[in-house]
Structures are given as C-alpha cells and as structure tokens.
Amino acid sequence: MADTELLFLFNPRDPRHKYALRIIDELRGKLLVPDVALLEFEVTLRSRGRSPDEIRLALMALRKIFDDYDIQEVNTIDIPLLIRHIELTADYGLSYFDSLIAASALRIDGIIVSDDVMFDRVRGLKRIPITKH
C-alpha cells in the first residue's frame, strides 16, 4: 500500500524521484494506492495553491503512471475504516491522513511503502522504505 509521499515522488523534479521509480518497478503489479492517499494528494495540492486545472493534470499524470506500472487503486473508506483510523490516531498519535492510510494498509495486507517512521510504531504494520532501495 502506497503512502501519499510516494505519489509526490513521481514528480521528476523531486530529488528522490529515482527511488520512487525503483520501488514501483520492483513492486510492479503488487503496489496498491488507497483512496485516502489520492484524497490527501488532492488536498495537499489545493493547500499549496494549485489551480483546479493543475490538480487535474497531476491526477491525469498519476493515472498514466498507474497504468504504466500496473498500480491498482483500492477503495477503503467505510465506517469500520473510519473507526480504526480514530483508534490509530488515539493509540499512536498519527496525523489525520497517516492514520487513514495506516488503517487502509492494515485492512489490505499490513504493508506500507513510505519513508515516514511514524508507521513503524503501529502494531501489525510493516513499512517498506522508499529511499533505502
């Protein structure tokens, strides 16, 4: 399961872009992106002042990358997930979106692709680092 951080590293101008390419190539056909990561991606772009057209283009670029690397989107939002996300926030002090992504990963396979060490504290969650590849 991809953390939102990975989505931003698909930008070729990001200094860690090469790590993102390496990991999505290694995980070709196995990498999943939860709906909550896509939502965070859009909210972050909006908060950075990106126009609706720029956001649309960024999402279209993601769609192309997903197609090229056989990355699948996963719908995870429902009431049980929201309850688990609240529990993770309380138990581990995760941010709003980190707890949503952790809850999504725990539901699917218990694996998160991220450099965020906060995920290491979550029981049952295994983190695959992006930049150590």
VMD Tcl script that builds the backbone (N, CA, C; Angstrom):
set m [mol new atoms 399]
animate dup $m
set s [atomselect $m all]
$s set {name element resname resid chain x y z} {
  {N N MET 1 A 0.850 -1.156 0.000}
  {CA C MET 1 A 0.000 0.000 0.000}
  {C C MET 1 A 0.908 1.235 0.000}
  {N N ALA 2 A 0.645 2.148 -0.904}
  {CA C ALA 2 A 1.482 3.347 -1.042}
  {C C ALA 2 A 1.009 4.457 -0.119}
  {N N ASP 3 A 1.957 5.078 0.557}
  {CA C ASP 3 A 1.694 6.307 1.287}
  {C C ASP 3 A 1.631 7.441 0.263}
  {N N THR 4 A 0.957 8.501 0.612}
  {CA C THR 4 A 0.833 9.664 -0.277}
  {C C THR 4 A 2.202 10.208 -0.660}
  {N N GLU 5 A 3.146 10.105 0.241}
  {CA C GLU 5 A 4.508 10.563 -0.016}
  {C C GLU 5 A 5.039 9.997 -1.331}
  {N N LEU 6 A 4.765 8.739 -1.590}
  {CA C LEU 6 A 5.244 8.108 -2.824}
  {C C LEU 6 A 4.640 8.776 -4.052}
  {N N LEU 7 A 3.382 9.161 -3.972}
  {CA C LEU 7 A 2.725 9.809 -5.115}
  {C C LEU 7 A 3.433 11.110 -5.489}
  {N N PHE 8 A 3.860 11.862 -4.489}
  {CA C PHE 8 A 4.563 13.120 -4.771}
  {C C PHE 8 A 5.960 12.877 -5.345}
  {N N LEU 9 A 6.542 11.724 -5.039}
  {CA C LEU 9 A 7.878 11.413 -5.556}
  {C C LEU 9 A 7.848 10.990 -7.022}
  {N N PHE 10 A 6.664 10.806 -7.587}
  {CA C PHE 10 A 6.561 10.518 -9.017}
  {C C PHE 10 A 6.916 11.745 -9.853}
  {N N ASN 11 A 6.974 12.902 -9.233}
  {CA C ASN 11 A 7.347 14.140 -9.928}
  {C C ASN 11 A 8.838 14.069 -10.283}
  {N N PRO 12 A 9.185 14.131 -11.564}
  {CA C PRO 12 A 10.597 14.030 -11.965}
  {C C PRO 12 A 11.495 15.118 -11.379}
  {N N ARG 13 A 10.915 16.221 -10.938}
  {CA C ARG 13 A 11.725 17.301 -10.348}
  {C C ARG 13 A 12.078 17.038 -8.890}
  {N N ASP 14 A 11.450 16.037 -8.279}
  {CA C ASP 14 A 11.754 15.722 -6.887}
  {C C ASP 14 A 13.099 15.008 -6.815}
  {N N PRO 15 A 13.982 15.420 -5.887}
  {CA C PRO 15 A 15.303 14.787 -5.796}
  {C C PRO 15 A 15.248 13.286 -5.476}
  {N N ARG 16 A 14.139 12.820 -4.896}
  {CA C ARG 16 A 14.014 11.393 -4.565}
  {C C ARG 16 A 13.236 10.617 -5.626}
  {N N HIS 17 A 12.996 11.234 -6.766}
  {CA C HIS 17 A 12.222 10.604 -7.842}
  {C C HIS 17 A 12.791 9.252 -8.254}
  {N N LYS 18 A 14.108 9.149 -8.324}
  {CA C LYS 18 A 14.740 7.892 -8.755}
  {C C LYS 18 A 14.387 6.739 -7.818}
  {N N TYR 19 A 14.230 7.036 -6.527}
  {CA C TYR 19 A 13.849 5.991 -5.574}
  {C C TYR 19 A 12.412 5.533 -5.815}
  {N N ALA 20 A 11.556 6.479 -6.138}
  {CA C ALA 20 A 10.160 6.138 -6.422}
  {C C ALA 20 A 10.088 5.223 -7.648}
  {N N LEU 21 A 10.821 5.564 -8.673}
  {CA C LEU 21 A 10.816 4.727 -9.879}
  {C C LEU 21 A 11.340 3.323 -9.579}
  {N N ARG 22 A 12.377 3.267 -8.769}
  {CA C ARG 22 A 12.964 1.977 -8.435}
  {C C ARG 22 A 11.958 1.091 -7.684}
  {N N ILE 23 A 11.272 1.683 -6.722}
  {CA C ILE 23 A 10.356 0.871 -5.914}
  {C C ILE 23 A 9.106 0.475 -6.691}
  {N N ILE 24 A 8.599 1.369 -7.539}
  {CA C ILE 24 A 7.398 0.965 -8.288}
  {C C ILE 24 A 7.746 -0.067 -9.356}
  {N N ASP 25 A 8.981 -0.038 -9.821}
  {CA C ASP 25 A 9.403 -1.078 -10.759}
  {C C ASP 25 A 9.533 -2.419 -10.028}
  {N N GLU 26 A 10.107 -2.397 -8.815}
  {CA C GLU 26 A 10.251 -3.619 -8.014}
  {C C GLU 26 A 8.895 -4.205 -7.631}
  {N N LEU 27 A 7.933 -3.336 -7.373}
  {CA C LEU 27 A 6.614 -3.777 -6.907}
  {C C LEU 27 A 5.578 -3.807 -8.032}
  {N N ARG 28 A 6.030 -3.791 -9.249}
  {CA C ARG 28 A 5.121 -3.782 -10.407}
  {C C ARG 28 A 4.079 -4.894 -10.271}
  {N N GLY 29 A 2.822 -4.488 -10.397}
  {CA C GLY 29 A 1.726 -5.431 -10.295}
  {C C GLY 29 A 1.287 -5.744 -8.877}
  {N N LYS 30 A 2.016 -5.249 -7.877}
  {CA C LYS 30 A 1.698 -5.535 -6.472}
  {C C LYS 30 A 1.350 -4.286 -5.672}
  {N N LEU 31 A 1.710 -3.113 -6.194}
  {CA C LEU 31 A 1.519 -1.879 -5.431}
  {C C LEU 31 A 0.074 -1.410 -5.521}
  {N N LEU 32 A -0.476 -1.067 -4.364}
  {CA C LEU 32 A -1.839 -0.555 -4.267}
  {C C LEU 32 A -1.811 0.864 -3.737}
  {N N VAL 33 A -2.744 1.678 -4.209}
  {CA C VAL 33 A -2.882 3.052 -3.717}
  {C C VAL 33 A -4.297 3.196 -3.164}
  {N N PRO 34 A -4.407 3.485 -1.862}
  {CA C PRO 34 A -5.742 3.621 -1.289}
  {C C PRO 34 A -6.380 4.954 -1.668}
  {N N ASP 35 A -7.693 4.951 -1.685}
  {CA C ASP 35 A -8.440 6.169 -1.992}
  {C C ASP 35 A -8.065 7.321 -1.063}
  {N N VAL 36 A -7.721 7.012 0.177}
  {CA C VAL 36 A -7.375 8.076 1.128}
  {C C VAL 36 A -6.065 8.762 0.750}
  {N N ALA 37 A -5.140 8.036 0.117}
  {CA C ALA 37 A -3.889 8.659 -0.346}
  {C C ALA 37 A -4.173 9.606 -1.508}
  {N N LEU 38 A -5.087 9.219 -2.383}
  {CA C LEU 38 A -5.452 10.099 -3.501}
  {C C LEU 38 A -6.150 11.358 -2.991}
  {N N LEU 39 A -6.978 11.186 -1.980}
  {CA C LEU 39 A -7.648 12.341 -1.384}
  {C C LEU 39 A -6.627 13.282 -0.742}
  {N N GLU 40 A -5.677 12.724 0.001}
  {CA C GLU 40 A -4.639 13.557 0.614}
  {C C GLU 40 A -3.807 14.264 -0.453}
  {N N PHE 41 A -3.509 13.569 -1.541}
  {CA C PHE 41 A -2.752 14.156 -2.649}
  {C C PHE 41 A -3.464 15.402 -3.164}
  {N N GLU 42 A -4.766 15.280 -3.419}
  {CA C GLU 42 A -5.518 16.431 -3.925}
  {C C GLU 42 A -5.597 17.551 -2.889}
  {N N VAL 43 A -5.884 17.221 -1.646}
  {CA C VAL 43 A -5.995 18.236 -0.593}
  {C C VAL 43 A -4.669 18.981 -0.431}
  {N N THR 44 A -3.566 18.254 -0.504}
  {CA C THR 44 A -2.242 18.883 -0.376}
  {C C THR 44 A -1.982 19.835 -1.537}
  {N N LEU 45 A -2.309 19.413 -2.742}
  {CA C LEU 45 A -2.115 20.305 -3.897}
  {C C LEU 45 A -2.972 21.564 -3.762}
  {N N ARG 46 A -4.202 21.404 -3.312}
  {CA C ARG 46 A -5.075 22.568 -3.098}
  {C C ARG 46 A -4.479 23.499 -2.052}
  {N N SER 47 A -3.965 22.924 -0.961}
  {CA C SER 47 A -3.397 23.751 0.115}
  {C C SER 47 A -2.130 24.473 -0.326}
  {N N ARG 48 A -1.485 23.952 -1.349}
  {CA C ARG 48 A -0.287 24.601 -1.902}
  {C C ARG 48 A -0.636 25.623 -2.983}
  {N N GLY 49 A -1.938 25.880 -3.157}
  {CA C GLY 49 A -2.379 26.914 -4.088}
  {C C GLY 49 A -2.453 26.495 -5.539}
  {N N ARG 50 A -2.440 25.197 -5.797}
  {CA C ARG 50 A -2.545 24.735 -7.180}
  {C C ARG 50 A -3.958 24.969 -7.700}
  {N N SER 51 A -4.047 25.319 -8.956}
  {CA C SER 51 A -5.345 25.580 -9.583}
  {C C SER 51 A -6.054 24.258 -9.867}
  {N N PRO 52 A -7.368 24.298 -10.055}
  {CA C PRO 52 A -8.078 23.063 -10.412}
  {C C PRO 52 A -7.501 22.402 -11.665}
  {N N ASP 53 A -7.096 23.194 -12.636}
  {CA C ASP 53 A -6.528 22.610 -13.857}
  {C C ASP 53 A -5.188 21.924 -13.568}
  {N N GLU 54 A -4.358 22.538 -12.721}
  {CA C GLU 54 A -3.079 21.916 -12.360}
  {C C GLU 54 A -3.311 20.602 -11.610}
  {N N ILE 55 A -4.308 20.581 -10.742}
  {CA C ILE 55 A -4.621 19.366 -9.993}
  {C C ILE 55 A -5.128 18.288 -10.937}
  {N N ARG 56 A -5.982 18.675 -11.875}
  {CA C ARG 56 A -6.491 17.723 -12.864}
  {C C ARG 56 A -5.345 17.114 -13.657}
  {N N LEU 57 A -4.401 17.943 -14.072}
  {CA C LEU 57 A -3.246 17.440 -14.830}
  {C C LEU 57 A -2.380 16.513 -13.980}
  {N N ALA 58 A -2.203 16.848 -12.720}
  {CA C ALA 58 A -1.421 15.990 -11.817}
  {C C ALA 58 A -2.104 14.631 -11.647}
  {N N LEU 59 A -3.427 14.632 -11.504}
  {CA C LEU 59 A -4.162 13.381 -11.366}
  {C C LEU 59 A -4.110 12.563 -12.658}
  {N N MET 60 A -4.150 13.232 -13.790}
  {CA C MET 60 A -4.025 12.536 -15.070}
  {C C MET 60 A -2.632 11.907 -15.206}
  {N N ALA 61 A -1.614 12.614 -14.725}
  {CA C ALA 61 A -0.254 12.067 -14.749}
  {C C ALA 61 A -0.163 10.834 -13.850}
  {N N LEU 62 A -0.797 10.890 -12.677}
  {CA C LEU 62 A -0.830 9.723 -11.794}
  {C C LEU 62 A -1.502 8.541 -12.486}
  {N N ARG 63 A -2.625 8.823 -13.139}
  {CA C ARG 63 A -3.355 7.749 -13.832}
  {C C ARG 63 A -2.448 7.060 -14.855}
  {N N LYS 64 A -1.656 7.839 -15.599}
  {CA C LYS 64 A -0.735 7.286 -16.599}
  {C C LYS 64 A 0.334 6.424 -15.933}
  {N N ILE 65 A 0.895 6.911 -14.839}
  {CA C ILE 65 A 1.912 6.143 -14.103}
  {C C ILE 65 A 1.304 4.848 -13.573}
  {N N PHE 66 A 0.097 4.942 -13.025}
  {CA C PHE 66 A -0.578 3.738 -12.521}
  {C C PHE 66 A -0.751 2.715 -13.638}
  {N N ASP 67 A -1.159 3.183 -14.807}
  {CA C ASP 67 A -1.340 2.275 -15.951}
  {C C ASP 67 A -0.005 1.681 -16.400}
  {N N ASP 68 A 1.018 2.523 -16.488}
  {CA C ASP 68 A 2.327 2.075 -16.968}
  {C C ASP 68 A 2.981 1.057 -16.039}
  {N N TYR 69 A 2.760 1.195 -14.723}
  {CA C TYR 69 A 3.421 0.338 -13.746}
  {C C TYR 69 A 2.466 -0.661 -13.078}
  {N N ASP 70 A 1.272 -0.798 -13.641}
  {CA C ASP 70 A 0.285 -1.740 -13.110}
  {C C ASP 70 A 0.030 -1.512 -11.616}
  {N N ILE 71 A -0.189 -0.254 -11.259}
  {CA C ILE 71 A -0.518 0.138 -9.890}
  {C C ILE 71 A -2.040 0.209 -9.784}
  {N N GLN 72 A -2.576 -0.415 -8.762}
  {CA C GLN 72 A -4.023 -0.500 -8.607}
  {C C GLN 72 A -4.524 0.450 -7.514}
  {N N GLU 73 A -5.659 1.069 -7.779}
  {CA C GLU 73 A -6.344 1.871 -6.764}
  {C C GLU 73 A -7.225 0.948 -5.939}
  {N N VAL 74 A -7.344 1.259 -4.632}
  {CA C VAL 74 A -8.162 0.452 -3.737}
  {C C VAL 74 A -9.108 1.364 -2.966}
  {N N ASN 75 A -10.388 1.021 -2.968}
  {CA C ASN 75 A -11.377 1.764 -2.190}
  {C C ASN 75 A -11.437 1.171 -0.792}
  {N N THR 76 A -11.199 2.012 0.209}
  {CA C THR 76 A -11.152 1.520 1.582}
  {C C THR 76 A -12.088 2.278 2.527}
  {N N ILE 77 A -12.577 3.419 2.149}
  {CA C ILE 77 A -13.340 4.249 3.076}
  {C C ILE 77 A -14.716 3.647 3.349}
  {N N ASP 78 A -14.938 3.375 4.623}
  {CA C ASP 78 A -16.246 2.964 5.117}
  {C C ASP 78 A -16.238 3.210 6.630}
  {N N ILE 79 A -17.332 2.916 7.282}
  {CA C ILE 79 A -17.408 3.210 8.715}
  {C C ILE 79 A -16.383 2.420 9.529}
  {N N PRO 80 A -16.212 1.117 9.305}
  {CA C PRO 80 A -15.186 0.410 10.083}
  {C C PRO 80 A -13.779 0.999 9.900}
  {N N LEU 81 A -13.460 1.434 8.691}
  {CA C LEU 81 A -12.136 2.038 8.471}
  {C C LEU 81 A -12.020 3.350 9.250}
  {N N LEU 82 A -13.063 4.149 9.244}
  {CA C LEU 82 A -13.025 5.417 9.982}
  {C C LEU 82 A -12.893 5.178 11.480}
  {N N ILE 83 A -13.524 4.147 11.982}
  {CA C ILE 83 A -13.384 3.810 13.404}
  {C C ILE 83 A -11.947 3.403 13.702}
  {N N ARG 84 A -11.371 2.554 12.848}
  {CA C ARG 84 A -9.977 2.114 13.042}
  {C C ARG 84 A -9.020 3.297 12.957}
  {N N HIS 85 A -9.276 4.205 12.033}
  {CA C HIS 85 A -8.439 5.406 11.884}
  {C C HIS 85 A -8.465 6.246 13.162}
  {N N ILE 86 A -9.620 6.394 13.777}
  {CA C ILE 86 A -9.724 7.150 15.030}
  {C C ILE 86 A -8.940 6.436 16.134}
  {N N GLU 87 A -9.031 5.117 16.171}
  {CA C GLU 87 A -8.276 4.340 17.167}
  {C C GLU 87 A -6.776 4.508 16.960}
  {N N LEU 88 A -6.323 4.474 15.719}
  {CA C LEU 88 A -4.893 4.638 15.430}
  {C C LEU 88 A -4.412 6.034 15.796}
  {N N THR 89 A -5.250 7.021 15.564}
  {CA C THR 89 A -4.893 8.391 15.957}
  {C C THR 89 A -4.704 8.466 17.469}
  {N N ALA 90 A -5.635 7.890 18.200}
  {CA C ALA 90 A -5.571 7.913 19.667}
  {C C ALA 90 A -4.406 7.080 20.202}
  {N N ASP 91 A -4.207 5.897 19.641}
  {CA C ASP 91 A -3.188 4.979 20.154}
  {C C ASP 91 A -1.758 5.374 19.795}
  {N N TYR 92 A -1.567 5.944 18.603}
  {CA C TYR 92 A -0.208 6.184 18.114}
  {C C TYR 92 A 0.105 7.645 17.801}
  {N N GLY 93 A -0.875 8.524 17.937}
  {CA C GLY 93 A -0.630 9.940 17.670}
  {C C GLY 93 A -0.377 10.248 16.206}
  {N N LEU 94 A -0.910 9.403 15.322}
  {CA C LEU 94 A -0.721 9.647 13.901}
  {C C LEU 94 A -1.559 10.835 13.438}
  {N N SER 95 A -1.107 11.476 12.382}
  {CA C SER 95 A -1.879 12.577 11.800}
  {C C SER 95 A -3.158 12.016 11.172}
  {N N TYR 96 A -4.047 12.913 10.791}
  {CA C TYR 96 A -5.323 12.528 10.215}
  {C C TYR 96 A -5.141 11.575 9.027}
  {N N PHE 97 A -4.372 12.012 8.042}
  {CA C PHE 97 A -4.216 11.186 6.843}
  {C C PHE 97 A -3.315 9.980 7.090}
  {N N ASP 98 A -2.291 10.106 7.927}
  {CA C ASP 98 A -1.449 8.936 8.218}
  {C C ASP 98 A -2.261 7.825 8.871}
  {N N SER 99 A -3.180 8.201 9.756}
  {CA C SER 99 A -3.989 7.165 10.403}
  {C C SER 99 A -4.972 6.534 9.417}
  {N N LEU 100 A -5.490 7.318 8.466}
  {CA C LEU 100 A -6.359 6.751 7.430}
  {C C LEU 100 A -5.584 5.770 6.543}
  {N N ILE 101 A -4.378 6.162 6.174}
  {CA C ILE 101 A -3.558 5.306 5.312}
  {C C ILE 101 A -3.119 4.050 6.068}
  {N N ALA 102 A -2.749 4.205 7.337}
  {CA C ALA 102 A -2.376 3.039 8.148}
  {C C ALA 102 A -3.557 2.083 8.289}
  {N N ALA 103 A -4.740 2.616 8.544}
  {CA C ALA 103 A -5.930 1.770 8.665}
  {C C ALA 103 A -6.200 1.042 7.343}
  {N N SER 104 A -6.013 1.737 6.237}
  {CA C SER 104 A -6.204 1.109 4.921}
  {C C SER 104 A -5.197 -0.016 4.710}
  {N N ALA 105 A -3.946 0.241 5.047}
  {CA C ALA 105 A -2.903 -0.775 4.867}
  {C C ALA 105 A -3.159 -1.983 5.768}
  {N N LEU 106 A -3.554 -1.739 7.005}
  {CA C LEU 106 A -3.843 -2.837 7.917}
  {C C LEU 106 A -5.002 -3.690 7.399}
  {N N ARG 107 A -5.955 -3.062 6.776}
  {CA C ARG 107 A -7.103 -3.796 6.230}
  {C C ARG 107 A -6.687 -4.684 5.057}
  {N N ILE 108 A -5.791 -4.186 4.207}
  {CA C ILE 108 A -5.457 -4.907 2.972}
  {C C ILE 108 A -4.381 -5.974 3.190}
  {N N ASP 109 A -3.182 -5.555 3.598}
  {CA C ASP 109 A -2.108 -6.546 3.733}
  {C C ASP 109 A -1.099 -6.225 4.830}
  {N N GLY 110 A -1.273 -5.102 5.523}
  {CA C GLY 110 A -0.376 -4.763 6.622}
  {C C GLY 110 A 0.968 -4.218 6.193}
  {N N ILE 111 A 1.088 -3.812 4.924}
  {CA C ILE 111 A 2.363 -3.294 4.417}
  {C C ILE 111 A 2.155 -1.888 3.875}
  {N N ILE 112 A 3.068 -0.968 4.244}
  {CA C ILE 112 A 3.008 0.419 3.768}
  {C C ILE 112 A 4.351 0.775 3.146}
  {N N VAL 113 A 4.315 1.416 1.988}
  {CA C VAL 113 A 5.529 1.883 1.309}
  {C C VAL 113 A 5.662 3.364 1.629}
  {N N SER 114 A 6.651 3.694 2.488}
  {CA C SER 114 A 6.786 5.062 2.977}
  {C C SER 114 A 8.134 5.240 3.662}
  {N N ASP 115 A 8.595 6.474 3.698}
  {CA C ASP 115 A 9.775 6.811 4.491}
  {C C ASP 115 A 9.387 7.345 5.869}
  {N N ASP 116 A 8.101 7.462 6.147}
  {CA C ASP 116 A 7.614 8.014 7.408}
  {C C ASP 116 A 7.763 6.975 8.521}
  {N N VAL 117 A 8.716 7.223 9.428}
  {CA C VAL 117 A 9.000 6.267 10.503}
  {C C VAL 117 A 7.880 6.189 11.543}
  {N N MET 118 A 6.939 7.104 11.520}
  {CA C MET 118 A 5.789 7.027 12.432}
  {C C MET 118 A 5.038 5.714 12.235}
  {N N PHE 119 A 5.032 5.210 11.017}
  {CA C PHE 119 A 4.326 3.960 10.743}
  {C C PHE 119 A 4.964 2.765 11.448}
  {N N ASP 120 A 6.250 2.876 11.797}
  {CA C ASP 120 A 6.943 1.776 12.465}
  {C C ASP 120 A 6.353 1.468 13.832}
  {N N ARG 121 A 5.705 2.433 14.432}
  {CA C ARG 121 A 5.130 2.250 15.774}
  {C C ARG 121 A 3.812 1.493 15.752}
  {N N VAL 122 A 3.176 1.392 14.596}
  {CA C VAL 122 A 1.844 0.796 14.513}
  {C C VAL 122 A 1.955 -0.721 14.494}
  {N N ARG 123 A 1.397 -1.335 15.508}
  {CA C ARG 123 A 1.415 -2.794 15.623}
  {C C ARG 123 A 0.692 -3.428 14.431}
  {N N GLY 124 A 1.345 -4.416 13.833}
  {CA C GLY 124 A 0.762 -5.125 12.702}
  {C C GLY 124 A 1.062 -4.510 11.353}
  {N N LEU 125 A 1.771 -3.385 11.361}
  {CA C LEU 125 A 2.088 -2.690 10.105}
  {C C LEU 125 A 3.575 -2.816 9.819}
  {N N LYS 126 A 3.906 -3.253 8.624}
  {CA C LYS 126 A 5.307 -3.351 8.181}
  {C C LYS 126 A 5.548 -2.243 7.169}
  {N N ARG 127 A 6.653 -1.525 7.348}
  {CA C ARG 127 A 6.974 -0.421 6.445}
  {C C ARG 127 A 8.100 -0.813 5.513}
  {N N ILE 128 A 7.902 -0.561 4.220}
  {CA C ILE 128 A 8.960 -0.707 3.226}
  {C C ILE 128 A 9.442 0.704 2.909}
  {N N PRO 129 A 10.689 1.038 3.262}
  {CA C PRO 129 A 11.195 2.387 2.987}
  {C C PRO 129 A 11.361 2.641 1.488}
  {N N ILE 130 A 11.179 3.880 1.109}
  {CA C ILE 130 A 11.306 4.262 -0.295}
  {C C ILE 130 A 12.765 4.512 -0.663}
  {N N THR 131 A 13.455 5.282 0.162}
  {CA C THR 131 A 14.804 5.736 -0.214}
  {C C THR 131 A 15.915 4.759 0.133}
  {N N LYS 132 A 15.602 3.641 0.739}
  {CA C LYS 132 A 16.653 2.644 1.022}
  {C C LYS 132 A 16.733 1.616 -0.083}
  {N N HIS 133 A 16.074 1.882 -1.167}
  {CA C HIS 133 A 16.120 0.949 -2.307}
  {C C HIS 133 A 17.133 1.406 -3.313}
}
mol reanalyze $m
mol bondsrecalc $m
mol representation Tube
mol addrep $m
